[in-house]
């Protein structure tokens, strides 16, 4: 994993920080994303937001809905629509697995990270997740606080 971070092409563009707070993520999957030229240029500048977005399976295709890619200033005439639906690329086997997972009660597809991989290609990591209830969020927070406290105690007495 350390090798990937050293690579100059690897760059995280947008991260959905609330996803792990609001959802219990069971599995994740890397998928490609179809972009226009001005969108790629804008992403290279790091101007995107996937916090409000979600993925869905429609007519045998995987789509990223409600993601924001800022307009690219230099692309005046051939710009792109900022909040358009973007097609995601996965194998047929993965697509059928994702569709089966989302048919279960309470399961959804949440984008986690939008990044450029080591080859310089734009990728999106989506998670198969179940929405957390308020008491689940509190339990997770309490567990995290206890682990932090435990580390402090071990550091002080160890």
C-alpha positions in Angstrom: 0.0 0.0 0.0 2.9 2.4 0.7 4.0 2.0 -2.9 0.7 3.5 -4.2 1.1 6.6 -2.1 4.6 7.3 -3.5 3.2 7.2 -7.1 2.8 10.7 -8.6 -0.3 9.7 -10.5 -2.2 8.5 -7.4 -4.4 11.4 -6.1 -7.6 11.4 -4.0 -10.0 13.9 -5.5 -13.0 13.6 -3.3 -13.8 11.6 -0.2 -17.2 10.9 1.4 -16.2 11.2 5.1 -19.8 10.9 6.4 -20.4 7.6 4.6 -18.7 5.5 7.4 -20.6 7.5 10.0 -24.1 7.2 8.4 -23.7 3.7 7.0 -22.4 0.3 8.1 -20.3 -0.6 5.0 -20.2 -4.4 4.4 -18.2 -4.5 1.2 -16.5 -2.1 -1.2 -15.7 -2.2 -4.9 -13.5 -0.2 -7.3 -15.2 0.8 -10.5 -14.3 3.0 -13.5 -16.3 6.1 -14.3 -17.1 7.6 -17.8 -16.2 11.3 -17.9 -16.0 14.1 -20.4 -12.7 15.9 -21.1 -13.5 19.0 -19.1 -14.6 16.8 -16.2 -11.2 15.1 -16.1 -9.5 18.4 -16.2 -11.6 19.7 -13.3 -11.0 16.6 -11.3 -7.3 17.0 -11.8 -7.6 20.3 -10.1 -9.4 18.5 -7.2 -12.8 20.2 -7.5 -15.5 17.6 -6.9 -18.0 16.5 -4.3 -19.5 13.0 -3.8 -20.9 13.6 -0.3 -24.5 14.0 -1.4 -24.3 11.3 -4.2 -25.3 7.6 -4.5 -25.0 4.8 -7.0 -27.9 3.0 -8.5 -28.5 0.1 -11.0 -30.9 1.1 -13.8 -31.7 -1.0 -16.9 -28.6 -3.2 -16.3 -26.2 -0.3 -15.9 -24.6 1.2 -12.9 -25.0 5.0 -12.5 -23.5 7.6 -10.1 -26.3 10.1 -9.3 -26.1 13.6 -7.8 -22.3 13.9 -7.8 -20.8 17.4 -8.4 -17.8 18.1 -10.6 -17.0 21.9 -10.8 -17.0 23.5 -14.2 -13.6 23.8 -15.8 -12.8 27.5 -16.5 -10.8 27.0 -19.7 -13.5 24.8 -21.3 -16.0 27.6 -22.1 -17.7 26.2 -25.2 -17.2 22.4 -24.5 -18.0 22.4 -20.8 -20.0 19.8 -18.9 -23.1 19.7 -16.8 -22.1 19.8 -13.2 -24.6 17.4 -11.6 -25.3 15.0 -14.5 -25.6 11.2 -14.0 -22.3 9.5 -14.7 -22.1 5.9 -15.9 -19.9 3.6 -13.8 -18.0 0.7 -15.3 -18.1 -2.8 -13.6 -18.1 -6.3 -14.9 -21.5 -8.1 -15.6 -20.8 -10.4 -12.7 -20.2 -7.5 -10.3 -23.2 -5.7 -11.6 -25.5 -8.6 -10.9 -24.0 -9.0 -7.4 -24.6 -5.3 -6.7 -28.2 -5.5 -8.0 -28.8 -8.5 -5.8 -27.3 -6.8 -2.8 -29.5 -3.6 -3.2 -32.6 -5.7 -3.5 -32.1 -6.8 0.1 -33.8 -4.6 2.8 -32.0 -1.4 3.6 -29.0 -2.0 1.4 -27.7 0.9 -0.8 -24.6 1.8 -2.9 -22.6 4.6 -1.4 -19.6 6.3 -3.1 -16.6 6.4 -0.7 -13.7 7.8 -2.6 -13.1 9.4 -6.0 -9.5 9.2 -7.0 -6.9 8.8 -9.8 -5.2 5.4 -9.6 -1.5 4.6 -10.2 -2.1 4.6 -14.0 -3.7 8.0 -13.9 -7.3 6.7 -14.5 -10.3 8.1 -12.6 -11.8 5.5 -10.3 -14.6 5.5 -7.8 -14.7 3.2 -4.8 -18.3 2.4 -3.9 -19.5 0.6 -0.7 -22.4 -1.8 -0.3 -23.9 -0.3 2.9 -26.8 -0.5 5.3 -28.1 2.7 6.9 -27.3 3.1 10.6 -30.0 4.1 13.1 -29.2 6.7 15.7 -28.5 4.2 18.4 -26.0 2.4 16.1 -24.2 5.7 15.5 -24.0 6.3 19.3 -22.7 2.8 19.9 -20.0 3.2 17.2 -19.0 6.6 18.7 -18.9 5.1 22.2 -16.7 2.2 21.0 -14.4 4.6 19.3 -14.1 6.8 22.4 -13.4 3.8 24.6 -10.6 2.6 22.3 -9.1 6.1 22.3 -9.3 6.1 26.2 -7.8 2.6 26.3 -4.9 3.7 24.2 -4.3 6.7 26.4 -4.3 4.5 29.5 -1.9 2.0 28.0 0.4 4.8 26.9 0.4 6.4 30.3 1.0 3.2 32.3 3.0 1.3 29.8 
